Amino acid sequence: MFGERWQQILKTQGDEIALWHSAGVVSYRDLEKRASNLAPQICPQLGCFYLAQGDGLQITIALLAAFLAGLPVQVVEKDRQRRIPVSRPPAGTALIKQTVGSSGVRRCQFFSFAQIAADVDRLHAALGLAACDAALAPLSVAHSFGLTTTVLQTLLHGLPTHWLPTPFPAGMNEALKDKQCAFLPGVPAMWKAWLIAGLDLRNVHLAVSAGSILTIELESRLRESSGLKLHNLYGTSECGAISYDSTSSPRRLASDLGTLLPGVSAQLSAEDRLLVQSDAVGLGYDENLSGELFSPPDHLTSDVISLDGDRLYYERCLGKGINVASRKLSPGEIAAKISQSMGGLRASVSGAPSRDPERVQDIVCHLNLPPKELTQEFKAHICSALAPWEVPRRWTTLPADTVLV
């Protein structure tokens, strides 16, 4: 399936730019040459597989190598350690995502090539990406949103990707100046920062936001400053894109997630959680939790949603994952790091609403300590073991006999 699509791309635009990256550009033929020279790795659970980890070029080459060879590829964030799946993947697994998601537990998700292609093709058609001359990738291409809107669009549809190591305005302006009709996907925190920085958006043809709630204020301010409509996209890593606000006018409610995409159907469970049916729903997790449903064609999300025909409205998420500026974090992982840095003293971590809506949540750390021991020096020592985005913004002290969970 992939081979025929790729050969058609090579035939029509093989010598054109496929990817801009930190060291220059590569064509589609260059990508194929580099992919043919990339050797697979060996894993007890996966057998021969490719690891897609690093910058945009490294991930794209690994994906292409795996698809051409018919081997699975595991996509891992650059700053994360690879998780070895605890169970063997189902037959036909082509891609493995490693993510926390709304569950709050880092796991692997398995997908066939047909499921991945269904999501990529659906987005290409619904967003009208054929009208764009390039997709900018200032967000992680190892994350589901970045993966399916940028480098997989390059490999399956021949839409060039301009990968950026950071989302800083200087590099963004440089990337945009030679584009005529760019596609720019980002999360609300990015869009807010770009708005404040005065990013030149004149060459952006399509602006899309995903990952967390898009406020009416941010959408309106961007419209006023640049004339752009910021389109809201909603989905999960398990089933890809679910709904999209394709309208040209501003929404009235921040909870408005747009309408179901073609080929996606949904209904509400007894808890009003959204149950999605789609040909993009993956094959399952490497480790299941109680009460889950993730098996094609069904995925029961953790999101409480209200439906008005085919339009979705977000209410809340029942999952334990922490959403910090659209980055999904595991409270258990953070608590374990804090506990280890304190010599085994138990800690509990949770998320709480942030005063900054684009940040979404703040990390809260609960400790069995007298308040006088929670000094700045003590917190600095704890935080030295954490990544910057894992650092708690709030701290609470509890009596020594309080049981932390």
N, C-alpha and C positions, 0 to 999 in steps of 0.2 A: 504493500500500500504506500509506504513512504517513498520507496525507491522510484516509483513512477512520477510522483509529484516532484521529487528532487531533480530528476533528469529533465523535467519540463522547465524548471527554474534555470538549470544550467544552460539549456538550449536557448532560452529567450533572454537571459540576463547574466550569464555566467561570468563575464568580465567586468560587470558593474560592481560598485561598492556594496558589500553586504553588511559591513560592520565598521563603524568608527570606534577606535579605542585609544587608550593613553599613548600608545607608541605609533599610531598612524591609522591606516585603513587596510582592510582585506576584502578581496572579491569573493564571490561564491565559489569560484574554482580554487582560490587560495584556501578557503575553509575546508573544501573537500580534500585537498592535498594534505593539510595539517591533520585532519581527522584520520586519514589513512595511515598516518605515521604514529598515531596514538595507540599505545598498547593497553589492553584491558587489565584489570586487576582480578585477584582471586579472593572470594569470600566463602567461608564455610556454609553460609545460608544461601548465598546468591549464585555461587559458582563463579564463572567469568562475568564480570560486570564493569561498567565504567563509572568513575566518580566525577561528578560535575561540581567542582568547588573552586572558588577563586574569583578572578575578575570576569567581566562580561565575555571576553574572548575565550578564556579557558572553559567557561561553562558552555558556550555555544559549540566549541569544537568537540567537547565530550558528548554533548547531546547528539550531534551529527554522527559522530563515530558509532555511538550505540545504535541509533536508528538504522544506519547503513548495515551494521553487522547483525542486527536482530538480537542484540543483547540488552539486558536491563541497564538503566542508568539511574544512579541515586544522586539527587540534587541536595546539596548541603550548603547552608550559609557559610560565608567565608570565616566568620568568627565562631563557628560552632564545631564541636567534635562530632565526627560521624557516629551515628547510632547503628549498631549492627542489629538488623531485624531479629526479634526473638522467635519468629516463626518463618518458615519458608514461604516465599511469595506464591500466589496462585499461578497456575499455568497461564501464559500469555502476558505476564507482567512486563511492561516496557519501560515504565518510569516509576520511581519511588521518591515520594516527597517526605521530608523529615520536618515535622512542624508541631507546635504546641496547640494552635487553634483555640477554640473556645473551651475545650475540655480542661485546659490547664496542665495536661500531661503530654510530654514530648513523646511522639510515636512516629512510626512509619506508615505511610499510606501507599497502597499499590494501585497502579493504573495500567490498563492496556493501551496500545497506541491508538486504537479506535476511540477510546474514551477521551484521551487527550486531544486528538484531532477534532472530535465533536465540539469541544469547548472552544478551541482555537478558531475553528471555522464559524461557529455561532457568533463569536465576538467580531470576527472580521466582517461578517455580513451586517450584523446589527449596528455596529459603530460606523460602518461605511469607511473602513480603513483603506479600501482601494483608491479613495480620493486623496490619500496622504502620500507624501514622498519619503517620509522617514518617521520612525518612532523614536522618541528620546527616552533614554533609560537612566534617569537619575535615582531611581529606586532599585532595590535589590532584585536582580533577575533570578535569584534562587528562591524568592518568595512567589507564591502562586500567582498573585496579581501581576508582578513584574514579568514573570516567566511567560504567561500566556498572552500578555499584551505587547511584548517586545521580541525577545529572541526566538520564541516559537513561531511568531508571525513571520520572522525572517526565514526560518527553515521550511515552513509549510506554505507560505504565500509570497515569499520574495519581497517582503516589506523591509527595507534596510533599517537597522538599529544603530542609533548613536549612543553608545554606552558612555556613561560619565561616572568617575570614581566617587564624586560627591555631588549633592544637589545644590552646591553653592552658586549664587547668581552669576559670578564672573565666567565660570565654565559654561553655564547654561546659555548666557548671551552669546558666547563664542560659537557654541554648537548651533544655535538658532539662526545666526545671521546668514548662513548659506542655504537655509531651507526655505521653501516656498509655502508648503502646506504640511507643517509638522503635526504629529500626534503626540500630545504630552499627557501621560498618565501620572498621577501623584496621589498622595494621601492628604487629608485635610491639613495636617501640621505643615507639610511642605507648601501647599497652596497659600497658607497664611504667611509663611516666611517669604515666599516669592512676592506676595502682594506688598508686604511691608518694605521689602528691598527694592521694589519698583522694577522687577524683571520685565524686560522688553518682550512682550507676547505678540507682536504684530505678525509674526510668521507662524503662529500657532493656528492651525485649522480646526483642531479638535482637542478640547480640554476635558479630562475625565478624572473624577475623584472616587476613591474606594478605600476600604479598610476600617472606616469608622464613620459616625454620623457627620454629614455635611450640613453645617448650620446655614440658616437663611441669610444671616448677616454676612458670612464669608462669600456665599454665592452672589449676593447682591453687590457687595463691595468690588468683587472682581468684574462684574458686569459693568459697573459704573466707571471703573478705572481703565478697562481695556476693551469693553464691548463684547467680551467673550461670555458665552453661556458655559458654565461649569456643569457637566453632566454627571449625575450620581449613578454609580454602578454598585450592585450588591451581589455577593456570592460567598461561597465557602471553599476551602481548599479541597474538601471531599467531593464536591459536585461542580465546581467551577462557577461561572456566571449564572445568576438566577434572574435578576431583574435589572432594568436600565431605564433611566429617565431620558428619553430621546427628544423631549420637547425643546422648543427654542425659547420658551418663556420661563421666567423664574418660578420655582415651586412656591407653594403657600405654606407648607409645613416641613420642618426639618426631618420629620419621621418618614416623609414620602420617599420610598425606595424605587419608584418607577414601576413599570409594568413587566410582567413575566416575559422573558425572551422567547422567541419562536422555538418550539420543540421542548420547552420546559413547562411542566405542570406542577401544581402544588395544592395542598390542602392542610388543614390544621388538625393537630392531634388533640387528645383530651385536655392537655395542658396549654393549648393554643400555640404549641411549638410548630414551626413550619416543617412540613414533610414534603420533600421535593422528589419528583420523578423526572429523570433526565437520562439521555444516552451518554452523558458525561460523568455520571456517578461512578466512582472508582470501585475497585474490586474488594476493598476492605482494609482494615488495620492489621498491623503485625501483632497487636495485643488489644483485646476488647475489654471495655468497661461495661458494667451492668446497665441495662436499659437503653443501650445504643442500637441504632439501626443504620448500618452502612453496608449495603449490599445491592448491586445493580438490579433494578434501576432506581432504588429508593435510598434516600438519606434523610434521617430525622435530625434537623439542626437543633442547636441549643437556644435559638432565638424565638422569643415570643413575638408573634406577628399578627396584625389584623389584616384581613383581606377585604377589598372592595372591588368585586369582579376580578380582573387580572392585575389590579394595582395593589402593591404591598406597602404596609405602614409598620415601621419598627417600634416596638414597645420596650423590650429589655432582653438581656441575655441571661440565661440561667446557668451558664457554664462557670467554672472556677478560674478560667484563664484571666490574666490581667492584660488589659489593652492600654499600652502606653504609647501615645502618638501613632496608633495603628500597628505597633509591634506587639505581637502576642507573646506573653511571658508566662512561665510556669512558676506559681507561688512555691511549689515544693522544691524546685531547683534552687531558687533564691534562698529559701529558708535553710536548706542543707548547707549552702556555702556560708551563710552567716553562722550557723551552729558550729561548723568546722573551725571557723576563725575564732570562735569563743571557747575552743577546747571541748566541744560537745554539749555546751549549755543549750537547751532546747529553745528554738525560736519559731514563731508562726508568722506567715506573711499573707496579706490579702490586698485586694484592690479597693479603692474608694474613689468616688467621683471627684474629678479635679475641677478647680475653679476656672481653668482654661479649657473650654469645650474641645479644642483641637488636640489637647493632650489626652483627653478622655478620662483616664484614671491616674491616680497617684498610688505608689506602692506604700503600704503601711506595714511596719514591722512591730510585732508584739513580743515583749521579752519579760521573763520572770525575774525582774530586777528591782531594787529600790530606786526611786527616781534620781537620787543623788549620784548613783553610779553611771547614769546615762549622760556622760560628759561628751563634749565635742571631740576630745581625744579618743574616747572609747568608740564613738561612731565612726571616726576617721579610720581607726584600725579595722573595724568590721568591713567598711566599704572598700578597703584596699583589695579585698578578694572578689569584688563584684565588677561587672562591666558597667560603664557609665549609665546605661539605660536600666540597670537593675537596682540602682541605689534608691533606698527608701526616701521619700520626702516627708513622711510622718512616722513618729515613733510613739509607742505606748508602753508603759511599764505596768505590770500586773503583779499581784501578790504571789509569793513563792509557791503557794499551794494550788494556784490556778492551773488547770490542765489545758495545755495548748494543743490544738489540732491543726 
